[in-house]
Amino acid sequence: METLLSAAAAVSGIDGLAGFCDLDDAGALDGLGCFEAVGDGGPGGRPGPVRADRGAPSAYPSARDEATHELELACALVVNAAAAAASLERLVDEHHIDPEGALVFACLLHITGRFEAAQFWWHFGAGAGSRTAAYCLYLAHRRSGEHRDADYWRGQAAHAPDEERPTVAAFDEKQLLPDAARHNLLVQWHSGLAPTLPTALENVINRLVVDGDDEDFGEIPRPSPTLVRDLGRVV
């Protein structure tokens, strides 16, 4: 019987966007196993890499619309990724502040409509070496018509890493979100809708402590030590 992730792969069009193709060649989008997490189904029903040609609209009214749609896809892929839960858990470990965890947290914030706070955490992740976070910043600035900043972050995303990329976590490790929620993010994206989380999951994010009012990014939610567990409890 087809799994939810296999069904998501059947309707997702991951490789059809030109911007993703360019940076995928450099590996900027695969640090968390984003493409392996929503694949077509390999031996034994296991998901494999997504190499689909179709997806949400092939033409956009404007470059901003295209950037918006690509950013929504990037966020959906990141929170679906094989290593998302483990990365987010490392972010709240005082002994190991993880840049990929900042990326995951930023994408969760973006999906729940906290766009400025998401940019804060993408900056955190990109500054610590996450090229995927840099790519999200490129898309966010392009969406806002901030072309100079967009060009800068695209360059950071395409820059070859100094170290070998970490091994991607296995696909059967603990997932960040329930299967139905992960599946629906991609279904919504493919349907031309902004991906959203179920109310119960969004409420988990809403309950996070907010630190002050940042001059540049406004209110900044902070991940709680129990965030991954709390998200996993929602059914």
Secondary structure in CASP SS format (residue, H / E / C, confidence):
PFRMAT SS
TARGET T0000
AUTHOR 0000-0000-0000
METHOD secondary structure of the structure
MODEL  1
M C 1.00
E C 1.00
T C 1.00
L H 1.00
L H 1.00
S H 1.00
A H 1.00
A H 1.00
A H 1.00
A H 1.00
V H 1.00
S C 1.00
G C 1.00
I C 1.00
D C 1.00
G C 1.00
L C 1.00
A H 1.00
G H 1.00
F H 1.00
C H 1.00
D H 1.00
L H 1.00
D H 1.00
D H 1.00
A C 1.00
G C 1.00
A C 1.00
L C 1.00
D C 1.00
G C 1.00
L C 1.00
G C 1.00
C C 1.00
F C 1.00
E H 1.00
A H 1.00
V H 1.00
G C 1.00
D C 1.00
G C 1.00
G C 1.00
P H 1.00
G H 1.00
G H 1.00
R C 1.00
P C 1.00
G C 1.00
P C 1.00
V C 1.00
R C 1.00
A C 1.00
D C 1.00
R C 1.00
G C 1.00
A C 1.00
P C 1.00
S C 1.00
A C 1.00
Y C 1.00
P C 1.00
S C 1.00
A H 1.00
R H 1.00
D H 1.00
E H 1.00
A H 1.00
T H 1.00
H H 1.00
E H 1.00
L H 1.00
E H 1.00
L H 1.00
A H 1.00
C H 1.00
A H 1.00
L H 1.00
V H 1.00
V H 1.00
N H 1.00
A C 1.00
A C 1.00
A C 1.00
A H 1.00
A H 1.00
A H 1.00
S H 1.00
L H 1.00
E H 1.00
R H 1.00
L H 1.00
V C 1.00
D E 1.00
E C 1.00
H C 1.00
H E 1.00
I C 1.00
D C 1.00
P H 1.00
E H 1.00
G H 1.00
A H 1.00
L H 1.00
V H 1.00
F H 1.00
A H 1.00
C H 1.00
L H 1.00
L H 1.00
H H 1.00
I H 1.00
T C 1.00
G C 1.00
R C 1.00
F H 1.00
E H 1.00
A H 1.00
A H 1.00
Q H 1.00
F H 1.00
W H 1.00
W H 1.00
H H 1.00
F H 1.00
G H 1.00
A H 1.00
G H 1.00
A C 1.00
G C 1.00
S C 1.00
R H 1.00
T H 1.00
A H 1.00
A H 1.00
Y H 1.00
C H 1.00
L H 1.00
Y H 1.00
L H 1.00
A H 1.00
H H 1.00
R H 1.00
R H 1.00
S C 1.00
G C 1.00
E C 1.00
H H 1.00
R H 1.00
D H 1.00
A H 1.00
D H 1.00
Y H 1.00
W H 1.00
R H 1.00
G H 1.00
Q H 1.00
A H 1.00
A H 1.00
H C 1.00
A C 1.00
P C 1.00
D C 1.00
E C 1.00
E C 1.00
R C 1.00
P C 1.00
T C 1.00
V C 1.00
A C 1.00
A C 1.00
F C 1.00
D C 1.00
E C 1.00
K C 1.00
Q C 1.00
L C 1.00
L C 1.00
P C 1.00
D H 1.00
A H 1.00
A H 1.00
R H 1.00
H H 1.00
N H 1.00
L H 1.00
L H 1.00
V H 1.00
Q H 1.00
W H 1.00
H H 1.00
S C 1.00
G C 1.00
L C 1.00
A C 1.00
P C 1.00
T C 1.00
L C 1.00
P C 1.00
T H 1.00
A H 1.00
L H 1.00
E H 1.00
N H 1.00
V H 1.00
I H 1.00
N H 1.00
R C 1.00
L C 1.00
V C 1.00
V E 1.00
D E 1.00
G E 1.00
D E 1.00
D E 1.00
E C 1.00
D C 1.00
F C 1.00
G E 1.00
E E 1.00
I E 1.00
P E 1.00
R C 1.00
P C 1.00
S C 1.00
P C 1.00
T C 1.00
L H 1.00
V H 1.00
R H 1.00
D H 1.00
L H 1.00
G H 1.00
R H 1.00
V C 1.00
V C 1.00
END
